[in-house]
Amino acid sequence: MTPVDRALGTHLTGALTRFRNNWNWSPGHGGQGGHRETWLQPLDNVETDSVPRTSLHFVSSSVPGNGLGAYNADPVHILVEGGAQDGVAKGISGGRVVIMKGYNHDGKLIDGSVGKSLAYGGTGGVVIVQGNADSRACIRLSGADVIIGGEILKPLNDSLGFIGARSNVKGFLCEYMTSGRVLVLGDPGPWMCAGMTGGVLYLRLQPHLNFDQAAIQRRLGKGAKVSVQEVGESDLQNLRELLTIYADELKHNHQADEAQKAIDLLVDWKSTFVRVVPLGQQEEQKFATE
């Protein structure tokens, strides 16, 4: 799979959506300029809610082009071992899009990263990236769950400037976010949370790598009206669900040790994580996607 292969999974999602709506659609503009879907419905008349998960699995260090899983919906589950370019899971409303590391010719797991605008405007479903994300991840996120697993590899030195050059997300994380849950296990990068009005961002504190409360404050966008808070009991369910989903995908990708590391973060979760929420957001508000 190469960068010339774009919007993988999007046509499939559209076809399955039409199937689940009994093909009741008009092709083209007002029924002109197109043809009805040529597939036939199954003879056993499968009910909408019983349609099984449909999986697309790209291996051998694949790097699909722009728009992987764009507008993804249930029941499509996309898994890539390698990486992906811009626009991964843009407009996702359901299902799952997962980018894991892939094996190189030496048998070593590498990459697992994506380009710009990860999960732009996502309203539902789950998006997982084991590596890093380029700028504008989770822009206008409106209900999806996103996990970015790229980790800090050496102590940060923000005095060097150009924070985004060394961060795991390259800038503008969660800009204009309105709902959903985001978990970042590494450096979230500069200018984050500008215009954020809803949802929650969980960050992992790592003082031994110079990523502490002060470092988080330096990464907030100018004018971002958010609060960095200690996590409380109401956050435990969110963290457990997100880390369990992530660990399950790692195990599926033959990374049992990495999966256990993710689960172990729950042992001392109150000291490990903080949350970033818009100012005035109530403690009792539920951040889990419906």
N, C-alpha and C positions, 0 to 999 in steps of 0.2 A: 504494500500500500504506500503510495507516494503523494506528495503535495498536489499533484494534478487531480487527485480523486477528492472532489469537493462535495459538501453537503451530504455525506454518507449517512444513511438512515432516515433522511427527511422524506424521501419518496415513500419508503416503507411505512413510516408513521402515517402519512397521508392516506395510503391505500388501506391500512388497517382501520383508520378512523372512519373512512367511508364504508368499510365492511360493517363496522359496529353500528353504523347508522343506516343499515339496510340499503346502502348504495343510493340513498335518496339525495342526489345532488345533480346539479346542471353543469355539464362541462363547458369550458370556454366562457364567453361573455353572453349571458342570457341563453345558454344552450347552443350558441353558435361557435364555430371554430374549434370544436373538440369532439371527442368521442367518449362514450360511456366506458367505464372500467370494463375490461374484457375478461377479467377473472370471473369464475362462477362461484356462487356460494356453495359451501359444503352441503352434501346431501342430508347430513344429520341435523341441519339447522342449529348449529352451535349458538347458545345464548350469549349475549354480549358479555355478561359478567363471568362467563366460564372460559373465555379465550385465554389460553396459557401465555406465560411470558415468552416473548420472541427475542432471541438473542442474536447479536452480531458480534463476532469475535475476530479481531484483527491482530495477528501475531508477527513474529520475526522482526521485531523492532520497527513496526510500521509507523509512519508519520503522515496521517491523512491531511488533506488540505483544508482550507477555510470552511467553516460551517459544519463541522462534524456534529451530528445530533441536533442540528438546528430545529427548533420547534418540536423536539421529541415529546412523545406522550406515551401513556400506558398502551400496550404492555411491552414496549420496546426497551431492551437492556443492551447497551452498547459497551463493549470492553475493548480497549486498545492497549497492547503491550508495546510501548515505544514512546510516542508523543503525539502532539497534534498542533495545528497552527491556529490562526485567529478564529474567534467566533464559536468556540466549542459550546454546545448546549445553549446557544442563543434562543431566547424565548421558550425554554423548556417548560412544559406544563405537567409532565408526569414521566414515569419510567425512570431509567437511570443511565447516566453516561459516566464511564470510569476510564481514567487514563493511568495506567500502571507503568512502572519501569519495564523495559524489555531487555532481552539478552543480546549482547553483542557477539562478535565472532570468537571472542575469548571466553565466552560463557559467563560474562559479568553483567549484572543488572545495572543499566544506566538510564538516564534521561527521565522519562515520566513527566515531562513538562509541557506546557501549552502556551499559545500566543496570547494576543490581546483580547479583551472583552469577553472573558470567560463568563458564561451564564448570564449574559446581558438580558435584563428584563425577565428573568425566569420566575414563573408563578407557582411551580410545583415540581415534584420529583426530586431526585438526588444527583448531585454532581461531585465526583471525587477526582482529585489530581494528586498523585503521589509526589510529584516533583514541584517545580516552581511554576508561577504564572506571570505572564507579562502584564503590562499596565491595564488599568480599568477593569479588573476582575469584579464581578458582582455589581456592576453599575445598574441602577434601577431595579435591583433584585426585589421581587414582590411576592415571595412565598416559598421559594425553593430552599433546599438544604445544600450547602456547599462546604466541602472539606478540602483544604489545601495543605498537603503534608510535607512540603519542602522544608528542610531544617537548616538552622544556623550551624555552620561547620567550624567556625573559629570565632574568637571574641570580636565583637563589633567595635569599630572605632569611628564614631560619628564625626569626630573632629576633622576627618579627611574630607568631609562634604560629600555631595553626590550620593546620598544615602541609597537611592534607588538602584545604583549600579551594583550594590552588594546585597540587596534584599531579596527575599524569596517571592515577594510580589512587588512589581516594579513601580507601582504608584497608583493613587486614586482608588484604592480598594473601598468598596461599599459606598461609592458616591451616589447620592440620591436614592439610597436603599429605603424601601418602605415597609418591607415585611420579610420574614424568613429567618434562617439561622445560618451563620457562617462560622467555621472553625478554622483558624490558621495556626499551624504548629511551629512556624518559623517567624521570620522578620516580615511584617505586613507592609513595609515600605512607606514612603512619604505621601503626604497630602490625603490621608485616608479620612473617610466618613464625612466629607464635605456634603452638605445638603441631606444627610441621613435623617429620616423622620420616623422610622419604625424598624422593627426587627432587632436582632442582637448579633453582635460580633464577639466571639470568644478568642482570646489570645493567650498564649502560653508564656508565662514568665520564666526567664532563664538568666538570673542575675550573674551567674558564673560566666556567662557569655556576653555580659553587659547589656542584656535586654531586660530592662526593669521598668518600673513605673515612669521614670524620667524619660527613658527612651521612647516609650509609647507616646508621651506628651509631645515629644519632638516630631513625631510622625503624623500627628493630627493636622488636617488641612486648616488653613486660616479661615476662621469663621465657622468651623464645624461646631455645631451646637449639640455636643454629646458629653456624656459623663463616663469616666473610666471607674468602674466599681469592683469591689470584691464580689466574688460569686457567693451565692447563698443556697439554701436548700432547694429553692425553686429552680435553680440551674442544674442540679444534679441529674435530673431526668434527661434534659437536653444533652448534656455532656456524655452521659452513658449511651444514649441512643446514637449520637454522632460517632463516637469512638468505636462502638460495637459494629456499626455499619462499615466503618473504615477497616477495622480488624478483619471482618469477614471477607472483604474483598482482597486484603493482603493474603489471607490464608488460601483463598481460591487461586491466587497467583503464586502459590508455593513459597510464600514468605512468612512462615510461621513465627520466626523470631521477631520480625518487624511487627507482626500482628500482636504479639505478646507485649512488646514495648508500648504499643498504643493503648492497650487495656491497662497496663501498669500505671499510666498517667492518672487513672482514677483513684489510686491508692491515697494520694495526698492532694486531692483535687482542689481543695480550698486554697492551698498555698501555690498550686501550680497554675491556675487559670485566673484571669480577670475577664470582665465583660465590658463591652462598650455599647451604650444605649443612648438614644436621644434624650436630651434634658427633659425632665418631667415625666418620663415614661414610668408607669406605675409598677411596683414590685410584683403585684399579683397578675400582671398581664401575661398571657400565655404566648410564648414565642413559637411553639411547635406549629408546623404547618398542618392544616386540617386535611 
